[in-house]
Amino acid sequence: MTKRKLQRFAENSTFDHFFQPYYHELISGFRLRGKWNSDFFKNENPLVVELGCGKGEFTVGLGRKYPEKNFIGIDVKGARLWRGAKTTDDENLPNIAFIRRQVEHLEHLFAPGEVDEIWITFPVPQIKNTAVKKRLTSPQFLNRYRKVAKTSTIIHLKTDNTMFFDYTLEVIQEQNLPLLFMSYDIYENPDHQDVTSIQTHYENIFAAKGETIKYLKFILH
Ligand SMILES: C[S@@+](CC[C@H](N)C(=O)[O-])C[C@H]1O[C@@H](n2cnc3c(N)ncnc32)[C@H](O)[C@@H]1O
C-alpha cells in the first residue's frame, strides 16, 4: 500500500462524518441504523444515498445544491472516499456523510423505510454472465434496496455502459416498475440539470473516450 493511501486512511478516521463500521458492529446493530436523521444529521430531512460513490463528487455536488436534504455516499474504497470526505470537512457541509462498506450490507446500515432516494453512478458493469447478480440493478440488489427504502422510492442510474443500461431497462420491465425517464444521451436533454450539472471522476474518463452518458430513473416498489 502506498504512503499516500495510508495517510488518507488515517485521515478518514478523523472526519466526524466518515464511518467505516466493522462487520461485527453491523450485525450486532449499528448505532446509527434507523437514527441517521435523529442522531447524526439532527433534522427530519429526506435521506438520499449514492451507491458506489467513488470520490463522492455526486454526493458532495448534490449536498451543496440541496442543503434541505441529507446525503450519504457509500463505497468500499477508503482512498477514493477520502476525496469526498475531505471536501465535506473543508467546506463544513453538515448534510453529507460517507460510509465505507459494501452495498451488500445496506440493510445493516439503514432501517426499513429510512432511505428516500437512491443514486447509482457509473457502477461496475459486471459484464460476465456469471456476474449478473453482482450488478447494482439486478433483482437481488433491488430486493436489498426494498429492505431500506421508503415505498415508491426513486432510483436514478447514470452510466456510460449500454449493456448495463439495457440490462436495467429489462429488469424494470420484468418487474413492472414505473420508468419515469430514460435517455441514451442525457447531455442532449437540457431539462435534467441535476444529472448533467455534476460530473464524477469516472464520468469524465468515459466521456473523454467518447462514450455518451445514459440516464434513467424509475420507481421502486
Ligand atoms: C466505476 S467506479 C464509479 C465511482 C463513482 N461513482 C464515479 O462515477 O466516479 C465504481 C465504484 O463502485 C464501487 N463498488 C463496486 N462494487 C461495490 C459494492 N458492492 N459496494 C460498495 N462499493 C462498490 C467501487 O469501489 C468503485 O469506487
The ligand as a Tripos MOL2 file, in Angstrom:
@<TRIPOS>MOLECULE
LIG
   27    29     1     0     0
SMALL
NO_CHARGES

@<TRIPOS>ATOM
      1 C1        -16.5460    2.7200  -11.8220 C.3       1 LIG1
      2 S1        -16.4350    3.2860  -10.1660 S.3       1 LIG1
      3 C2        -17.5180    4.7070  -10.1350 C.3       1 LIG1
      4 C3        -17.2550    5.6060   -8.9710 C.3       1 LIG1
      5 C4        -18.0740    6.9030   -8.9670 C.3       1 LIG1
      6 N1        -19.4820    6.6530   -8.8490 N.3       1 LIG1
      7 C5        -17.7890    7.7110  -10.2100 C.2       1 LIG1
      8 O1        -18.7030    7.8260  -11.0490 O.co2     1 LIG1
      9 O2        -16.6700    8.2220  -10.3430 O.co2     1 LIG1
     10 C6        -17.4010    2.0820   -9.2770 C.3       1 LIG1
     11 C7        -17.3020    2.2470   -7.7690 C.3       1 LIG1
     12 O3        -18.1690    1.3220   -7.1470 O.3       1 LIG1
     13 C8        -17.5250    0.7920   -6.0150 C.3       1 LIG1
     14 N2        -18.1670   -0.5070   -5.7580 N.ar      1 LIG1
     15 C9        -18.2820   -1.5380   -6.6100 C.ar      1 LIG1
     16 N3        -18.9830   -2.5410   -6.0550 N.ar      1 LIG1
     17 C10       -19.3180   -2.1120   -4.8040 C.ar      1 LIG1
     18 C11       -20.0400   -2.7020   -3.7360 C.ar      1 LIG1
     19 N4        -20.5700   -3.9100   -3.8440 N.pl3     1 LIG1
     20 N5        -20.1870   -1.9920   -2.5980 N.ar      1 LIG1
     21 C12       -19.6440   -0.7330   -2.4740 C.ar      1 LIG1
     22 N6        -18.9470   -0.1430   -3.4750 N.ar      1 LIG1
     23 C13       -18.7910   -0.8190   -4.6140 C.ar      1 LIG1
     24 C14       -16.0650    0.7070   -6.3900 C.3       1 LIG1
     25 O4        -15.2250    0.6750   -5.2490 O.3       1 LIG1
     26 C15       -15.9030    1.9730   -7.2300 C.3       1 LIG1
     27 O5        -15.4590    3.0800   -6.4680 O.3       1 LIG1
@<TRIPOS>BOND
     1     1     2 1
     2     2     3 1
     3     2    10 1
     4     3     4 1
     5     4     5 1
     6     5     6 1
     7     5     7 1
     8     7     8 2
     9     7     9 1
    10    10    11 1
    11    11    12 1
    12    11    26 1
    13    12    13 1
    14    13    14 1
    15    13    24 1
    16    14    15 ar
    17    14    23 ar
    18    15    16 ar
    19    16    17 ar
    20    17    18 ar
    21    17    23 ar
    22    18    19 1
    23    18    20 ar
    24    20    21 ar
    25    21    22 ar
    26    22    23 ar
    27    24    25 1
    28    24    26 1
    29    26    27 1
@<TRIPOS>SUBSTRUCTURE
     1 LIG1         1 GROUP 0 **** ****
